[in-house]
């Protein structure tokens, strides 16, 4: 027996003042409403309404019952709404990201994420230093391959191209390299990881084989946007993620290199920049973290291969 449904019908009848009015409000026939009232009275063992040909009135028992149950449908509706809210990801979310990725790709996406999940409050940490998920209460970090750690659970969510480029002025006086092997004769703008002091290696793939190009440091920096500006002003050849390089190439400030080799064949390709979402452990994949990672996978370009 649908007791809640019978109670709702009784409340509608009292509020409408008639069986016909309640029937119209519920989209039912008057006979169906009358049957619901009869079943509720039979279940309770008391008469709730006094019916005459002219009027419909609550009995004393019916009035007491009405006062006790009139809030029930509203409370059920409110509870259902709260349950829906609780099922939506919500709460604070601390996200750590490499500085350049956060500045150029992640930050522009966050307003759309917030509109989709208004209950999630993001704190963004943009840094290339070594971060401890547990000590710094980081829910999820976005890292490239060189920053991965065995202590983290990592999932590759996107991949971006690295582009080698230089300013027209630099190429005019230093010449244009035709292959990765020529880089050792040029001023190379190298990125040094703050975490361990290593240079980010310039790796290529040729005929399915990966190799590292020899480089001659022209400038070294731990900020990729600074290196981009050094390149724009003729300081040498830079390897930049496409989201940093392409706007500068489109404005004519930088020229992309290694389109084809001197014989017109396909050259060695730069290894892509894989981006990983990392958590301290699998149990840290809460609803809000999963929502964030899934959003990024949809919003960022697909992973190749």
N, C-alpha and C positions, 0 to 999 in steps of 0.2 A: 504494500500500500504506500502510495506517495503522500506521506503525511505533510510534507512541506508544500506540495502542490495544493492539497486540500485547505491548509491554513491560508495560503495565498489567495485562494478563491474566496474564503470566508471574509478575509480583510477587504477584498475588492467589493464584495456585496455590501458590507457595512459602510465603506467609504462612498460607494455609489448610491446607497439608499434604496437599491432595488436589485432584484435578480437580473432583470433585463439590462440595467445599466452595467452591471458587472460582466454580463455575457458579451456586451458590445466591446468593453474595454479589453477583454481577453480573447476576443475573436472566437467565442464559443456560442453554442446555442443555449437558450434559457433552460432547456431540459437538462443539458449536460451540467450546468451550474447547479441546478436543483439537486441532481444526483450526487454531486460532490459534497454539497451541504449535508445531505442525508447520510452519506458515508462517514463524514466527520462526526456528526452527532451520534451515529451508531457506535463509532470507535470510542468516543468519550463517555457515552452512556448518559448524556444530558441533552436537553433541547437548548440550542443556542439562539434561535430566532423564533419570534412569534409572528406567524404569517396570517394576515386577513386579506380580504379582497381589496381593502383600501390602503393598507399600510404594512410595512415590514419593520419590526422593532426587535432589539436584542432583549433576551430574557436577562434576569439578574446574573445567572451563570454565564450567559453569553457575553455580557458586558465585562465581567471579571476576566474571562478567557481572552477577550479582545485586548484588554490592557496588557496582558502578559505576553501575547504573541505578535502584537502589531509591529514590533521592531525586528522580528526574525527575518523576513525577506530582505530588509535593508542591510542587516548585519551579515547575512549570507553573501550579498552582493559586494559589500565592503571587504569581507574576508577573501573573496575570489580576486578582487582587485589587488589586495595586498600580496596574495600568493603570486600573482602575475609579476608584480614589481620585484618580489624576492627572487623570481626565476631569472630576471634580467641581471647581467653582470653589473656590479656596482662596487664602489669603494675606491680607496686610493691605489694608484698604480705608479710605482717608481720605475722609470725606464732609463737605462743607460745606453748611450750610443756613441760611436766615433763622431768626432766633431764635424767633419765634412759631410758625412752621411746625414747627420742630424740637421745640419744647417740647410743643405740643398734639397734633400728628399723627404726626410721625416717630418720636419716642422710644417711644411705646406700641407701635409696630409692630416695632421692632427685635428684641425677644426671639423673635417668631415667625420673623423672617428668620434669626436665628441657629440656631434649631432646624432650619430647612430646609437651611441651609448652615453646618454647624458648623466647616468649615475656613476660613471667612472671618472675620477679626478686624477689627471696625469701630472706627475712631477718628472721633468725631463733633465737628465744629466748628460751634457755633451762634453766628453773628455776622451783622450786617447791614453790616459794613464791606466795603470792596472787597478781594477776595481774588485772588491770582495763583495759578492752577493750577500753573504750572511751578515758581515759586519756593517755594511752600508744599507742593509734592508732593501736591496734591489730585487724587484720582482722578475724583470726580464732585461737582458742586455742584447744589443745588436752589434755584432762583431764580424770582422773579416777573418779569413782562415789563419793568418799569422797571429791573431790574438786568441785563438781557441785554447782551451785548457782542458786537461783530462778530468778536472774536478767539476766540469759543467756538462750538462746535457744540452747538446746543440742540434738545431734543425735548420738546414739550408732553406731559405725562404725566397731568395732572389739572386740574380747575377747581373752584373753590369760590366760593360766593356771598359778596358783601359785603353786610352789613346795616347800615342806619342806625338808631341807637337812642339813647335817652336815659333817664335815671332819671325815675320818676313825679314826684319832687319838682321836678326842673327843668322839666318840661312844665307842672306846676301853676302855676308863677309866670311862665314865659316864653312859654307857649302851644305848640301843636303845629303844626309846619310841614305844609302840605298838598301842597307841590310842591318840587322842587329849587330853584326860584327863591326860595323863602322862606328858604333857608339863610343868605343874606347878612345876615339880620336876627337870627341866632342865634349863640351862642357855639359855635364849631366846634373840635373837638379834632383837631388836625392832626398827622400823622406826618411827621417830617423825616428824609430819608434821610441816614445818616452818610456815605455815599459822595460825595455832591455837594452836600449842603445844601438840596436842593429839597424842597418839600412834595409829598407824594403827592397828586396831583390827585383830586378827587371827580368822576368821570366817569359819565355816564348815557347810556342809549339810549332814545330816544323815536321811535316810528314808523320804526324802522330807522336813525335818524340819531343819531350820537354827539355829545355836547356836554359841556362842563365847567361845573359849577355854580360860581357865585361864592361865596366863603366869607369869613367874618370870623373870624380866629383868636381863640379863647378861651384855649386852651392849645396849646403845641407841644412835642412830645417825640419822641425817637428810639427809644422802647420802647412797643410796642403794648399790652402788658399794663398798663403804667402809665396809658396813656390810658384803657383800659377801667375802671380803678379810679377815675380822675377822673370818668368818666361815671357810674359807679355812685353816686358821692357828690355828684351834682348839678352837676358842672362844665360840662356842655354836651352837645352832640350829637357822637357818635362814629361813624365808619365802621369797622366791625370785620369781620374774616373770620368766617364762620359758626361755625367751630370755637372761636372766642373768645367770640362773642356769645351763642350759643344756650344754654349753661349758665346764663348770667346772666339771660337772658330767661325761662328755665324757672323760675328761682328768684324771679321777679318783681322783680329788681333793675334791669332795663332793660326798656323798652318799644320794640318795633320800629315804625319809621315808614314812611310811604309805601305802605301796603297798597292803598288806592284814593284817587283824588282826590276833590274835593268833590262832583263829579257822579256818583261811583260808577264811573267808567271806570277801566280799567287805567292805572296811572301810568307815569312814566318808570322804567325799570329800571336799577339800578346795574350797571355793567360788572363781569363776574366777575373773580375773581383766578385767572389762569392760572398754573400751576406748571410749570416747565421743569426737566428734567434736562440738565446741561451738562457737556461734556468739552472738554479743550483742543484735541483733534483727533480725527478718526475712528479713527485708529490706537490711541487710548486706550480704545476700546470693547472692553476685554478681557472674558474670560468672567465674571469676578467683577463687573465693572461692568454688563454686560448682565443678569446674574442679579439684581442689585440694582434696576436700572431696571424690569425686567419684573415683579419682585415688587411694586414700588410701584404700577405700573399696575393690577395685579390687586387690590391691597389698598385703594387709594383709590377714591373714587367715579368713575364714568366721566366722560369729557370730554363736555360738551354740544355739540351741533351736529356 
